[in-house]
Amino acid sequence: MSVSVSTSERLVGRDSQPRVGMTVKLTEQALERRAENGRSDPSKGGTGVIVKCHPNWTCDVMWHNTKRVRVGYACGTAAGKVRAFHLAVISDEFGERPPTEWNRCKTGVIPSRAPYV
C-alpha cells in the first residue's frame, strides 16, 4: 500500500487542529485508500462538517450530500505514531479559508501568532 501525504491540501491534524464546525472534504490519501479497499466515497464528492472530535485523533463528519454522519476519520498522530490524514480543511467555523495567493500573509508571519515586541 503506497499512499503519500498531499502537500497541496490543508490537512486536519497536520496544518490545523480539528474543531467541531469545520467544513472539510476527504483527502486524496483517503480516497486512494478507499479505492484500494474497494470502498465507495461516503461524501459523494462533496463537503461535510465535523460534528465530533475524539481524543484518539479521529473525527466524526456529517456529509452534506448524504446527510449521514460517518465516524472515525483519522486526523494525524496518536500515542506517538503517525496516522493517516483523511480530512482536508475547506473552512472553519470562524470563516477562515485556506491561504491562496490572494489572502496569504506576504511576510510569512501570521500576525496573530507573532511574538510581542
C-alpha angles and dihedrals in degrees: 000000000000110000121160128204114245120239094192096064126071100236126211107238096021104050099019137014115255113255134177109259098034115137109229144170133204114272126236087252092056093048091049092051092048091050091050089053094045094246126140129238107268091198092057088222095305140102133268142190127244108244100175137017119204127206091240091069096260129121137203116226133196107212116219096215096052102024088222128129116229120192138216108032108170116239109181134293134006127180091354094304121118111237132185126286106226100164132063123196119247095169138328130231092272092056095254110158128200112270118268131179087272101051103026115119106255096211096053091236118107104226095219090054098042115120116254115254 
